[in-house]
């Protein structure tokens, strides 16, 4: 006897994949944000080490969420995984190579007392902080434009685009929005973990980032509303059928990306929260309330990311080469058995990950200062 029907399982996994990506944005968002701020908030080596030690004990645990999110796509929507990772291969490789700077930068940056060595790894951490959100933001922006792929009768995917075609102005703006969100989030986190001059510089940059988030999010919304046509399913669709993206009709319709806000009015909460929380974060930073600011940046990121997800639903990879071949949660999912087994595994292991993540932060929480670095210069990062 099945506990959850196949259609409901597909919706549940849409939420679960989204939650895992939100987990990545929340955790990796602030450590990558700190990486981007690093060369600017620390004017001396000791000040930069203050910023590094705020995130260095946690970055690898945070990156678990990226692995989980990518793995969840493979488990829940294997055809999406195959199509995306082949079509976006160069972009994803650039992101992967940028991440190589993180383990070496955090673990070996302070091993040599050489200014050139340390400065090199500081900029390496900056690259590792800015490239992933830029690429992921650009990729997410391209979903609204459509990705140039199609399938043959054997469901072999063919990609007609190239790397530079991904750099549409709307997609680049999405990348800049992702960068601004991560800087805003990282700045609020760093304010909780540092003091003195590093705190003051971080406070200044975080305010700018919050205003950039508000402005870019607004521009993207207006652009999507006025100039970007959306996708709409115009044929009957069996939501309980096995995966087959070739069995539907999809049309490009003006304003289709906003249809869900009319059909499901509660979804309007997401963009409202995105705007209000970003502005509240700005005010909290000005008022020097770092904890409140961090809570607001978290809410803002959730609201903005959910806005994009709600707009696309049920599409997960629209096709500009052949709209009928666009992938949705209904026709790109794994089998019912696979989704059921993976759901049980997720319900078992994700709480474990949450518990040990919280435990790590509780045990290693505290503020760092230049005096701490001087007193423990051979034991801290």
N, C-alpha and C positions, 0 to 999 in steps of 0.2 A: 504494500500500500504506500503510495507516494505521499510524502508530507507536504511538498511544495510542487505545484504544477510547473511545466516547462516554461510557460510564458512568465510566470512570477519569478522563476529562477533567473531568467534573462534580465528582468528589471533589477532584481537583487544584485546581480553581478555588475550591472551598470553603476549602481550605487557603491558597491565595494571597490571597484576599480577607481572610481572617483575619490573615495575616501583615502585610498592608498596614495594617490597623486596629491591629495590635499596634505597628507602626512609628510610627503616629500617636500612640498612647498613650505610647510610650517617649519620643519627642522632644518633641511638643507638651505631653506630660504635665509635664515639668519646667519648661518656660518658662511655661506657664499656672500651674503651681504657684507659681513665683516671683512671678508677677503677683498671685496671691491673697495671698502673704505680704508683698508690697511695703509696704503702709501700716503694717504691724505690726513688721517687723524693722528698718525704717529710721526713726529718730526725728528725724533731720535731713535736709536736702536732700542733703547729700553722702553720707550713709549709704544713702539710697534710690538714688542714682546708682550706688553700688557694686553693688546688687542688679540694677539695670537693665542695667548693662554686662556682667553675667555672661551675659545671654541675648539682649540686643539685636542682636548681630551674627549670631545664628543663627535667630531666630524665623521669618523668612520662608522659609528653607530647610527648617525643620521643618514648616512648613505645607504643603509639597509633599506630605507623606504623607497629609494630609487630602484633598487634591485627587486624589491617586492612588487612595485608598481609595474615594472617591465615584465616580470614573471607572471603577474596577474593577467596582463594582456595576452601573453602566450597561452595561458591556461583557459581564459574565458573566450577570447576571440583570436584563435590561431591564424585565421586568414587575414585579419588586420595586422597581426604581428609580421607575417610574411610579406605582405604588400608594403607596409610602412618601412620596415627595415631594409628592404631592397630599394625602394624608391628614394628614401632619405639617407641612403648609405653614407655618402660623403659627409653630409651634415652631422650624422650621428658619430662617425669616426672622428670628426673634429672635436665634438663634445667629449668623446672618450679620451682622446689624446690630451685635451686640456685638463682632464681630471687626474692625469698622471702627475701633475705638479703638486697635488695635495699631499700624498703620503711623504714624498721626499721633502717638500717644502716645510711641512709641519715637524717632521722628525729629525731632519738633518740641517735645517736652516741655521740653528744656533750652535751647531757643533764646532764650527770654525769661527774664530774671532777675526774675520776678514770682512771689511766693509763691502767690497765688491760682491763677495759670495752671498752675504746676507741680503743685499739690495736686489740681487738677481732673483733670489727665491721669494722675496717680498712681491716682486712683479709677477713671478710665476703663480703665486697665490692669488694675485689680482686677476690674472688670466683664467685661472681655474674657477674664480668666482663669477666672472662676467660672461664667459662663453656659454656655459650650460643654460642659464636663463634666457640669453639672447636666442640661442638655437631653438630651445623649447617654445619660446614665445613666438618666434617666426613660424615654426611648424604649426602651432595652434592657430595662428592667424590664417595660415594657408587652408585650414579646414573650412573656413567661411568662403574662401575663393574657389574651392574645389581643387583636387589634386589630379594631375593628368595621367591617370592609369585606366586600364580596362582589362577584361578577362577574355580568354578564348573559351571554347566549349568544354575544355578540360579544367577550367578554373586556374589556368596558368596566368599570372599577372604580367602585364607589359606596361612599362613606365615610359611616357613620351617626353618628359621634361628633363631639365638639368638643374644643377645646383643654383645657378644664377637666376633661374626663373622663380625660385622660391622667394627671391628678394623683392617681392611686390611691396610698394610703399605701405599698404595696409598691414602686411605681414611684418615688415620692419618696425612699424609703429607698435605692433603687438609685442615684438621683442624688446623694444624700449620700455614698454609698460611693465613687462616681466622684470627687467633690470631695476626699474624704479621701485617696484614692490619689494624686491629682495633687499635693496639698499635701505628702504624705509624700515623693513622688518629687522634687518641686521643692526641698523643704527639703534633702534629701540632696545634690542637685546644687549648691545654693547654698553649702552647707558646704564643698564642694571649691573654690569660686571666690572665697571671701571670708575675712576674718579679723576679729579684735577684737570689737566690740560687736555687729555684724551677725551674726557667726558664733554668738555666744552666744544671741542671741534666736532665730535660725533653729533652733538645736539644740533649744531648748525647744519650739517649735511642732512640729518634726518628730517629736519623741517623742509628743506628744499625737495627731498625725495617724496615726502607726503604730498606736497603741492603738485609735483610732477605726476604722481599717481592720479590725483583728482583730474588734472587737465587732460592727460593722455586717455584715461578711461572715458571721459566725456567726449573727446574727439572721436575715439573709436566707435562709441555708441551712435553718434550723429552720422558718421561715415557709413556705418552698417545700415542705418535706417534710411538714408537718402540715396546711396550710390551702389550698394552691393546686393545683388539679387540672391535669393535663397533657394533651397531645394525643398520640394514637396512631393510626397508619394501620392500618386493619382490613381493607383489601381488597388484592387483588393489584396490584402496581405495576410497570410496565415501566420500569426505571431507564435504559434506552437510548432511550426514546421522545422525540419532540419535545415542546416546552413545551406543556402543557395542564393547568392546575391543576384542571379540572372533572372529571377522569376517575377520581377515587379517593373512598374513604370514610374519614372521619376521625371518631373518637369521643373525647370528653373522658373521661379515665380518672384516677382518683385515684392519685397517685404516679408518673404516667407520665414526668414530667421527670427522674426518677431511674433510669429503666429502663436507660439506656445504661451506667451504672456497674455494673450486674449483667451486661449483655451483653458489655461491653468493660472488664474489670477494671482494665486499665492506666490508664484515664482517671481513676481515683481519685487518681493522682499530682497532677493539676492542683490540686484544692482543698487537698491536703496541702501542696504547695509554696506555695500562696497564704498559708496560715496560718503555716507555719514561717518563710518568708522575711520576712513582715511582722514577726514577733517577733524574728528575727535582725536586721532593720533597726533595730528599737527598741533592742536591746542594743548594736549597733554605734554608733548615735548617742550613746548614753550613754557609750560608751567612747571617743568622739571619733575614730572610724575612719570618716571621711567616704566614702572610696572603697569600703570594704566595704559601708557602708550603702547607697550608690547601687546597687551590684550586687544587694543584697538587695531593694531597692524594685523594681528591674527584674524580678527573678524573681517577686516577689509579684504585681505587676501582670499579668505573663504568666499566672501560675497562676489568678488570679481571673477574668480575661477568658476563658481557655480553659475554665474551669469552666462558665461560662455557655454557651459555644459547644457544648461536649460535651453539656450537658444538653438543649439545643434540637435537636441533630442528629436527623434530617435537615431539620427545619423551619427556615425562615428568616423567615417572617412568618405566624404562626398567625392564623386568623380567628375572632373570637368571634361575628360575625354569622352566618356559615355555615362551621362547621369543615371541611366538605368542600372549601371553596375556599382553604384554607390553602396557602401556598406552601412548597415544599420544594426542595432542590437538584436533585431528580430531574425536577420538572415545571415549573420556572421558568427553566431555563438557556437561554442563546443556542444557536444551531445549532452542530453539531460543527465546521464550518468556521471559524466566528467564534471559538470557544474555542481552536481550534488556532492560528490566526493570532495571537490575543492572547497565547497562551502564549509563542510565539516572541518577540513584542515585549517581554513582561515579562522573559523570561530575558536579553534583550539590554540593556534599559534600566535595570532595577532595580539590577543590579550597578554600573552607571555612577553612579547616584544615591548608592549606598552609598559608593563610592570618593570622590566629591567631598564628601560630607557628612563623612566621616572626615577628609579632607584639611583642610577648613575648621576643624574642631575642633582638629586638631594645630597648625595655623598660628596660631590665635587663642587657644590655651589659656594659662591663667595666672590667678593670683589678683589681685583688685582690693582696694585699700584706700582709705581716705579721703585719704591722702597722694597716691595716684595721681590721684584726682579733682581735688585742688587743683593738682597739677602740670600736668595736661592738661585743665583744665576747658573749654577751647574746642575740643578735638578729640575728647573722649569723649562718649558719649551723656549 
